[in-house]
Amino acid sequence: MRIAFAADHAGAVMKDDLIRRLAATDAGHELIDLGGDGSDPNDDYPDFAQRLGDAIVAGDADRGVLICGSGVGASVAVNKIPGI
């Protein structure tokens, strides 16, 4: 399974930790990091929600994990993308 990950500045540390932990399980998943490294406080969730949604709709990823500061804004933004 191809799993894409994205996060805004508030969720970057958690995203990186999840990717690291899943990679260590050797479950055979392809892990795709779509960004959000926490270095820019202007990295906002709509940008990363778009990246994640586009990757799933395009078939580049089977599932996605999107992390933001509250979880609410990101989920609303990504679910506005047709096909998600």
C-alpha positions as CSV (number, residue, x, y, z in Angstrom):
1,M,0.0,0.0,0.0
2,R,1.2,3.5,-0.8
3,I,0.6,5.8,2.1
4,A,1.1,9.6,1.7
5,F,1.8,11.9,4.6
6,A,1.6,15.7,4.8
7,A,1.5,18.2,7.6
8,D,1.5,21.9,8.3
9,H,4.1,23.5,10.6
10,A,2.3,22.3,13.7
11,G,2.1,18.7,12.7
12,A,5.5,18.2,11.1
13,V,7.2,16.5,14.1
14,M,4.3,14.0,14.4
15,K,4.4,13.3,10.7
16,D,8.1,12.6,10.7
17,D,7.7,10.3,13.8
18,L,4.9,8.3,12.2
19,I,6.9,7.8,9.0
20,R,9.9,6.7,11.0
21,R,7.9,4.3,13.0
22,L,6.0,2.8,10.1
23,A,9.3,2.4,8.1
24,A,10.8,0.5,11.1
25,T,8.0,-2.1,11.0
26,D,9.1,-3.3,7.6
27,A,5.4,-3.9,6.7
28,G,6.1,-3.3,3.0
29,H,4.2,-0.1,2.6
30,E,5.5,2.6,0.3
31,L,5.7,5.8,2.5
32,I,5.4,9.1,0.6
33,D,6.4,12.3,2.4
34,L,4.5,15.2,0.8
35,G,6.1,17.8,3.0
36,G,5.7,20.1,5.9
37,D,9.0,20.0,7.7
38,G,8.0,22.5,10.4
39,S,10.7,25.0,9.4
40,D,8.3,27.6,8.1
41,P,5.5,28.9,10.4
42,N,3.7,30.1,7.2
43,D,3.3,26.5,6.0
44,D,-0.5,26.3,6.4
45,Y,-2.7,23.2,6.3
46,P,-4.6,24.1,3.0
47,D,-1.4,23.8,1.0
48,F,-0.6,20.3,2.3
49,A,-4.2,19.2,2.3
50,Q,-4.2,20.0,-1.5
51,R,-1.0,18.0,-2.0
52,L,-2.3,15.0,-0.2
53,G,-5.7,15.1,-1.8
54,D,-4.2,15.5,-5.3
55,A,-1.9,12.5,-4.7
56,I,-4.8,10.3,-3.7
57,V,-7.0,11.4,-6.6
58,A,-4.2,11.0,-9.1
59,G,-3.6,7.4,-7.9
60,D,-0.1,8.2,-6.6
61,A,-1.1,7.1,-3.1
62,D,-3.7,4.7,-1.8
63,R,-4.3,6.3,1.5
64,G,-3.2,9.5,3.3
65,V,-2.4,10.8,6.7
66,L,-2.8,14.6,7.1
67,I,-1.7,16.3,10.3
68,C,-2.3,19.9,11.4
69,G,-2.4,21.8,14.7
70,S,-6.1,21.1,15.4
71,G,-7.0,18.4,12.9
72,V,-10.2,20.2,12.0
73,G,-9.0,22.6,9.3
74,A,-7.0,20.0,7.4
75,S,-9.9,17.4,7.4
76,V,-12.3,20.0,6.0
77,A,-9.9,21.2,3.4
78,V,-8.9,17.8,2.0
79,N,-12.5,16.6,2.0
80,K,-13.5,19.5,-0.3
81,I,-11.3,18.0,-3.1
82,P,-13.6,16.1,-5.5
83,G,-12.8,12.4,-5.3
84,I,-11.7,12.3,-1.7
